[in-house]
């Protein structure tokens, strides 16, 4: 945070200070506990600002967003609101519209959406919650992305931050997995995305990779690609690279069900020879692809807690990683739709 001024009053051994470069993120939260909880779960993002404002006796949500919108170092504005003070909702909407018109992103979690929630927010921050549906629709009309759950809010903050420099200029999805059920799940939950056939050059390239990996008898070329559990780390990287470099593909999703012995997906241990931190392991291979390729993609690790270190490694290196394909695609749809709207808004402003 600018000046490293910390008023969270949480001991550092309870909430370690974020490390790494500052992310262009501002958290504005009406709840201090919500802010520190998100900071704990999203600590790798190291936001530039994390602001809590409680009962808004002085400065309000709208005041902070109005001020922060002029900071060129901010790209993602993540806002938790239980209720607006009188006419402050209008200030919030004006600031949000200016931010989204500039191609940047405002994420909102609007609490107090039920009668019981409104009563709880009144006792918490003396907020008058107002009508959730009205707030939500007005926010969406201003270009704000409204998260439907706390989990979605966290995932969307992560997604918009980690992929902020990546291309997402179309809906043609390239999908890769090593599990048939995951390929079906992708096809079942496309949303606005499509699964185009690969062009001739990409098909030939994929066939050559399959032959070299000796999986050509069980894997054929179609989108999504089911690599089966036989595919190793090197071939995984080669296939993902070929798919994301295809002319007819705009964005990607990469599922790696990690329980197969063909992939190096576990931390080093006495019972096996794997070490997911080796440069030739699938996690760091995907991390390098994220750095090298311009197109946005997300990863899926659909497995239990023993594979949390793999998820942590991927996200540490900037790869948004989900635990199920349907959640990944649902939120990736939100991200791509917002990026397409933002590009349109910026073009309209220039014209």
C-alpha positions as CSV (number, residue, x, y, z in Angstrom):
1,X,0.0,0.0,0.0
2,X,1.3,3.6,-0.6
3,X,3.4,4.5,2.3
4,X,2.9,1.1,3.8
5,X,0.5,2.6,6.3
6,X,-1.3,-0.2,8.1
7,X,-4.4,0.5,10.3
8,X,-5.8,-3.1,10.1
9,X,-4.6,-3.7,13.7
10,X,-3.9,-7.4,12.9
11,X,-0.6,-8.8,14.2
12,X,1.7,-9.7,11.3
13,X,2.0,-13.3,12.5
14,X,-1.8,-13.5,12.0
15,X,-1.9,-11.6,8.7
16,X,1.6,-11.7,7.0
17,X,2.4,-8.6,5.0
18,X,1.9,-9.3,1.2
19,X,5.1,-9.9,-0.7
20,X,6.0,-9.3,-4.3
21,X,5.1,-6.5,-6.6
22,X,2.2,-4.3,-5.8
23,X,-0.9,-5.2,-7.8
24,X,-3.1,-2.5,-9.4
25,X,-6.0,-3.4,-7.1
26,X,-8.0,-1.3,-4.6
27,X,-10.1,-3.0,-2.0
28,X,-12.8,-0.8,-0.6
29,X,-14.8,-2.5,2.1
30,X,-17.4,-1.4,4.5
31,X,-16.4,-4.3,6.8
32,X,-12.9,-4.5,8.3
33,X,-13.3,-8.2,9.0
34,X,-14.2,-8.8,5.3
35,X,-11.2,-6.8,4.2
36,X,-8.7,-8.7,6.4
37,X,-10.3,-12.1,5.4
38,X,-9.9,-11.3,1.7
39,X,-6.3,-10.0,2.3
40,X,-5.5,-13.3,4.0
41,X,-7.0,-15.4,1.1
42,X,-5.7,-13.2,-1.7
43,X,-2.5,-12.1,-0.1
44,X,-0.3,-12.9,-3.1
45,X,-2.1,-10.1,-5.1
46,X,-0.6,-7.4,-2.8
47,X,-3.2,-4.7,-3.5
48,X,-2.1,-1.1,-3.7
49,X,-4.9,0.0,-1.4
50,X,-7.1,-1.9,1.2
51,X,-9.5,0.6,2.7
52,X,-12.2,-0.1,5.3
53,X,-14.8,2.5,6.2
54,X,-17.3,1.0,8.7
55,X,-20.3,3.1,9.3
56,X,-19.3,5.9,6.9
57,X,-19.6,8.7,9.5
58,X,-17.2,10.7,7.4
59,X,-15.9,9.4,4.1
60,X,-18.2,7.1,2.1
61,X,-17.9,4.3,-0.5
62,X,-18.7,6.9,-3.2
63,X,-16.0,9.3,-1.9
64,X,-13.3,6.7,-2.0
65,X,-14.2,5.4,-5.5
66,X,-14.4,9.0,-6.8
67,X,-10.9,9.7,-5.5
68,X,-9.3,6.4,-6.5
69,X,-10.7,6.4,-10.1
70,X,-8.1,9.1,-11.0
71,X,-5.2,6.9,-9.9
72,X,-3.6,5.6,-13.2
73,X,-1.9,2.8,-11.2
74,X,-5.3,1.1,-10.5
75,X,-7.0,-1.3,-12.8
76,X,-9.3,-3.4,-10.6
77,X,-11.6,-1.9,-8.0
78,X,-13.1,-4.5,-5.6
79,X,-15.9,-3.1,-3.5
80,X,-17.8,-4.7,-0.6
81,X,-20.9,-2.7,0.5
82,X,-23.6,-3.3,3.0
83,X,-25.5,-0.1,2.4
84,X,-25.0,3.4,1.0
85,X,-25.5,6.6,2.9
86,X,-28.0,9.1,1.5
87,X,-27.4,9.8,-2.2
88,X,-24.0,8.1,-2.0
89,X,-25.1,5.3,-4.3
90,X,-25.3,8.0,-7.0
91,X,-21.7,9.0,-6.4
92,X,-20.7,5.4,-6.5
93,X,-22.4,4.8,-9.8
94,X,-20.9,8.0,-11.4
95,X,-17.4,6.9,-10.3
96,X,-18.0,3.3,-11.4
97,X,-19.2,4.5,-14.9
98,X,-16.1,6.6,-15.3
99,X,-13.9,3.7,-14.4
100,X,-15.5,1.2,-16.7
101,X,-15.6,3.7,-19.5
102,X,-11.8,3.8,-19.3
103,X,-11.6,0.1,-19.8
104,X,-10.9,-0.8,-16.2
105,X,-13.0,-3.0,-13.9
106,X,-15.2,-2.5,-10.9
107,X,-16.3,-5.6,-8.9
108,X,-19.0,-5.4,-6.4
109,X,-20.3,-7.7,-3.7
110,X,-23.5,-6.2,-2.3
111,X,-24.4,-7.5,1.1
112,X,-27.7,-7.1,2.9
113,X,-29.7,-8.6,0.0
114,X,-32.4,-10.2,2.1
115,X,-34.5,-8.8,4.9
116,X,-32.5,-10.8,7.4
117,X,-29.2,-9.7,5.9
118,X,-30.4,-6.0,5.9
119,X,-31.2,-6.4,9.6
120,X,-27.7,-7.8,10.3
121,X,-26.0,-5.1,8.3
122,X,-27.9,-2.4,10.3
123,X,-26.6,-3.9,13.6
124,X,-23.1,-4.2,12.1
125,X,-22.5,-0.8,10.5
126,X,-25.8,1.0,10.9
127,X,-26.3,0.7,7.2
128,X,-29.7,1.1,5.5
129,X,-29.3,-1.7,3.0
130,X,-31.9,-0.6,0.4
131,X,-33.2,-2.8,-2.3
132,X,-30.6,-5.3,-3.5
133,X,-32.2,-5.9,-6.9
134,X,-32.3,-2.1,-7.7
135,X,-28.7,-1.7,-6.6
136,X,-27.6,-4.7,-8.6
137,X,-29.3,-3.6,-11.8
138,X,-28.1,0.0,-11.6
139,X,-24.6,-1.2,-10.9
140,X,-24.7,-3.5,-13.9
141,X,-26.0,-0.7,-16.1
142,X,-22.9,1.3,-15.1
143,X,-20.6,-1.5,-16.2
144,X,-20.0,-2.9,-12.7
145,X,-19.5,-6.7,-12.3
146,X,-21.8,-7.9,-9.5
147,X,-20.6,-11.0,-7.7
148,X,-23.3,-13.4,-6.7
149,X,-21.4,-15.0,-3.8
150,X,-18.3,-14.3,-1.7
151,X,-16.5,-17.1,-3.4
152,X,-17.2,-15.6,-6.8
153,X,-16.0,-12.2,-5.6
154,X,-12.7,-13.7,-4.6
155,X,-12.3,-15.6,-7.8
156,X,-13.2,-12.6,-9.9
157,X,-10.7,-10.4,-8.2
158,X,-8.0,-13.0,-8.8
159,X,-9.1,-13.6,-12.4
160,X,-9.2,-9.9,-13.4
161,X,-5.9,-9.2,-11.7
162,X,-3.9,-12.1,-12.9
163,X,-5.1,-11.8,-16.6
164,X,-5.2,-8.1,-16.8
165,X,-2.4,-8.0,-19.5
166,X,-3.7,-10.9,-21.5
167,X,-5.7,-10.9,-24.7
168,X,-9.4,-12.0,-24.4
169,X,-10.8,-10.5,-27.6
170,X,-13.1,-13.3,-28.7
171,X,-15.2,-16.3,-27.5
172,X,-13.5,-19.1,-29.5
173,X,-12.3,-21.5,-26.7
174,X,-9.5,-24.0,-27.0
175,X,-9.9,-26.7,-24.3
176,X,-7.4,-29.3,-23.1
177,X,-7.8,-31.9,-20.4
178,X,-6.5,-35.4,-19.5
179,X,-10.0,-36.6,-18.3
180,X,-13.0,-37.4,-20.4
181,X,-15.5,-36.2,-17.8
182,X,-13.8,-32.8,-17.7
183,X,-14.0,-32.4,-21.5
184,X,-17.7,-33.2,-21.2
185,X,-18.1,-30.7,-18.4
186,X,-16.5,-28.0,-20.6
187,X,-18.8,-28.7,-23.5
188,X,-21.8,-28.7,-21.1
189,X,-21.0,-25.3,-19.6
190,X,-19.7,-23.2,-22.5
191,X,-22.0,-20.2,-21.9
192,X,-21.2,-17.7,-24.6
193,X,-18.1,-19.6,-25.7
194,X,-17.8,-21.8,-28.7
195,X,-15.5,-24.8,-29.4
196,X,-14.3,-24.3,-33.0
197,X,-12.6,-27.1,-35.0
198,X,-8.8,-26.6,-35.3
199,X,-7.4,-25.4,-38.6
200,X,-5.3,-27.7,-40.8
201,X,-1.9,-26.5,-39.7
202,X,-2.8,-26.8,-36.0
203,X,-4.3,-30.3,-36.5
204,X,-1.1,-31.5,-38.2
205,X,1.0,-30.0,-35.4
206,X,-1.1,-31.8,-32.8
207,X,-1.0,-35.1,-34.6
208,X,2.8,-34.8,-34.6
209,X,2.9,-34.2,-30.9
210,X,0.6,-37.2,-30.3
211,X,2.9,-39.4,-32.4
212,X,6.0,-38.3,-30.6
213,X,4.4,-38.9,-27.2
214,X,3.1,-42.3,-28.4
215,X,-0.5,-41.4,-27.6
216,X,-1.7,-41.1,-31.2
217,X,-3.5,-44.5,-31.0
218,X,-5.8,-43.2,-28.2
219,X,-6.0,-39.4,-28.7
220,X,-7.4,-37.8,-31.8
221,X,-7.7,-34.1,-32.8
222,X,-10.9,-32.4,-31.8
223,X,-11.9,-29.6,-29.5
224,X,-11.9,-30.2,-26.5
225,X,-8.8,-32.4,-26.6
226,X,-8.9,-35.4,-24.2
227,X,-5.3,-36.2,-23.6
228,X,-6.1,-39.2,-21.4
229,X,-4.1,-39.9,-18.2
230,X,-1.2,-41.3,-20.4
231,X,0.1,-37.9,-21.4
232,X,3.3,-36.6,-19.6
233,X,4.4,-33.1,-18.7
234,X,6.3,-32.3,-21.9
235,X,3.5,-33.3,-24.2
236,X,1.0,-31.4,-22.1
237,X,3.0,-28.2,-22.6
238,X,3.4,-28.8,-26.3
239,X,-0.4,-29.5,-26.8
240,X,-1.4,-26.4,-24.8
241,X,1.0,-24.3,-26.7
242,X,-0.3,-25.5,-30.1
243,X,-3.9,-24.9,-29.1
244,X,-3.3,-21.4,-27.8
245,X,-1.2,-20.5,-30.8
246,X,-3.9,-21.6,-33.2
247,X,-5.3,-18.8,-35.4
248,X,-8.9,-19.8,-34.7
249,X,-8.6,-19.8,-30.9
250,X,-9.1,-16.7,-28.8
251,X,-8.8,-18.0,-25.2
252,X,-8.1,-21.3,-23.4
253,X,-9.0,-23.6,-20.5
254,X,-6.5,-26.3,-19.4
255,X,-7.6,-29.0,-17.1
256,X,-5.0,-31.2,-15.4
257,X,-6.5,-33.9,-13.2
258,X,-3.3,-34.5,-11.3
259,X,-3.7,-38.0,-9.9
260,X,-2.1,-39.7,-12.9
261,X,1.5,-40.9,-12.5
262,X,2.3,-39.5,-15.9
263,X,2.2,-35.9,-14.5
264,X,4.6,-34.4,-11.9
265,X,2.0,-32.8,-9.6
266,X,3.1,-33.4,-6.0
267,X,5.6,-31.7,-3.7
268,X,8.8,-33.7,-3.1
269,X,8.3,-36.6,-0.7
270,X,9.8,-39.8,0.6
271,X,7.2,-42.0,-1.0
272,X,7.7,-40.9,-4.6
273,X,10.1,-39.3,-7.0
274,X,7.9,-36.3,-7.9
275,X,8.7,-32.6,-7.2
276,X,6.3,-30.1,-8.7
277,X,8.8,-27.3,-8.4
278,X,11.1,-28.9,-11.0
279,X,11.3,-26.8,-14.2
280,X,10.1,-29.7,-16.3
281,X,7.0,-30.3,-14.1
282,X,3.6,-29.5,-15.6
283,X,2.9,-26.6,-13.2
284,X,5.9,-24.6,-14.1
285,X,5.5,-25.5,-17.8
286,X,2.0,-23.9,-17.7
287,X,3.4,-20.9,-15.8
288,X,5.9,-20.3,-18.6
289,X,3.2,-20.6,-21.2
290,X,1.2,-17.9,-19.3
291,X,4.2,-15.6,-19.5
292,X,5.1,-16.4,-23.1
293,X,1.7,-16.4,-24.8
294,X,-0.5,-13.4,-25.2
295,X,-3.9,-15.1,-25.0
296,X,-5.7,-15.5,-21.7
297,X,-6.2,-19.0,-20.3
298,X,-7.3,-20.5,-17.0
299,X,-6.4,-23.8,-15.4
300,X,-8.4,-26.4,-13.5
301,X,-7.1,-28.8,-10.9
302,X,-10.0,-31.0,-10.0
303,X,-8.6,-33.0,-7.0
304,X,-8.3,-33.0,-3.2
305,X,-6.3,-31.1,-0.7
306,X,-3.1,-33.0,-1.3
307,X,-2.9,-31.0,-4.6
308,X,-3.3,-27.6,-3.0
309,X,0.4,-27.0,-3.4
310,X,0.0,-27.3,-7.2
311,X,-2.8,-24.8,-7.2
312,X,-0.7,-22.5,-5.1
313,X,2.3,-22.8,-7.4
314,X,0.1,-22.0,-10.5
315,X,-1.4,-18.9,-8.9
316,X,1.9,-17.8,-7.5
317,X,3.0,-17.6,-11.1
318,X,-0.1,-15.8,-12.3
319,X,-2.2,-18.7,-13.7
320,X,-5.9,-18.4,-12.4
321,X,-6.7,-21.9,-11.2
322,X,-10.1,-23.4,-10.3
323,X,-11.1,-26.6,-8.7
324,X,-13.9,-27.5,-11.2
325,X,-14.4,-26.8,-14.9
326,X,-17.9,-25.5,-14.5
327,X,-16.9,-22.8,-12.0
328,X,-13.9,-21.9,-14.2
329,X,-16.0,-21.4,-17.3
330,X,-18.8,-19.6,-15.6
331,X,-16.5,-17.0,-14.2
332,X,-14.2,-16.9,-17.3
333,X,-17.4,-16.0,-19.2
334,X,-17.9,-13.0,-16.9
335,X,-14.2,-12.0,-17.5
336,X,-14.3,-12.3,-21.3
337,X,-17.7,-10.5,-21.5
338,X,-16.3,-7.6,-19.4
339,X,-13.2,-7.4,-21.5
340,X,-15.2,-7.2,-24.7
341,X,-17.4,-4.5,-23.2
342,X,-14.4,-2.6,-22.0
343,X,-12.8,-2.7,-25.5
344,X,-16.0,-1.4,-27.0
345,X,-16.3,1.4,-24.4
346,X,-12.7,2.5,-25.0
347,X,-13.3,2.5,-28.8
348,X,-16.5,4.5,-28.3
349,X,-14.6,7.1,-26.1
350,X,-11.9,7.5,-28.8
351,X,-14.4,7.9,-31.5
